[in-house]
Amino acid sequence: MKKLLLFALPLLMISCKGVEQYRAGIEELSGNWDNTTKAVTDFSGMVSNDLTGYTKALAGVQLDEMTAKKLKPEQTAAWDAANKAVTDALGAYAPLQQNINDFVATWTEKSAAVTALKDGLAAGKIEGDVTAQLAELGGLVTTAGDNLKAWQGTYGTVKGGVDTAMSALTQLMGSFAPAAPAAKK
């Protein structure tokens, strides 16, 4: 038994040292991964909430039947064009959301690898080529940061287009409303 202990002790120390050499890299990756996950999730939620808000706002900016019947043909055409402009502007959210959702699916899939590295570090045993895993996952964190910057730029453009179209629609609707009667003195 004593011989077994003397044989196993150096192996245990070597195996622990093997995992410890990756501790800093895994901890750094884990922190970056968590921060990036929050940033991407928050941004994705903001885009979704904006789209929902704009869709509800568009539904609220519709002419009542009585006003619609009183419109001249050129007013009806202007109204239809303004509605289409808002709908088209809202449609620009779709590719942005799809791009974000596709990336989030990949990110979620790779999160299991980050969890495996953290769990392996805690257990003192990590499977596979840790250096390659750290490089791949670290590269994905960098890609996420780059994507987030690009998405934010696209988002600003898309949001600006929707704001402009909604403003034009609202102004047009206001021009169709009957003037308020003058106050009596």
Buried (B, 14 or more C-beta within 10 A) or exposed (E): EEEEEEEEEEEEEEEEEEBEEBEEBBEEBBEBBEEBBEEBEEBBEEBBEBBEEBBEBBEEBEBEEEBEEEBEEEBEEBBEEBBEBBEEBBEBBEEBBEBBEEBBEEBEEBBEBBEBBBEBBEEEEBEEEBEEBBEEBBEBBEBBBEBBEEBEEBBEEBBEBBEEBBEBBBEBBEEBEEEEEEEEE
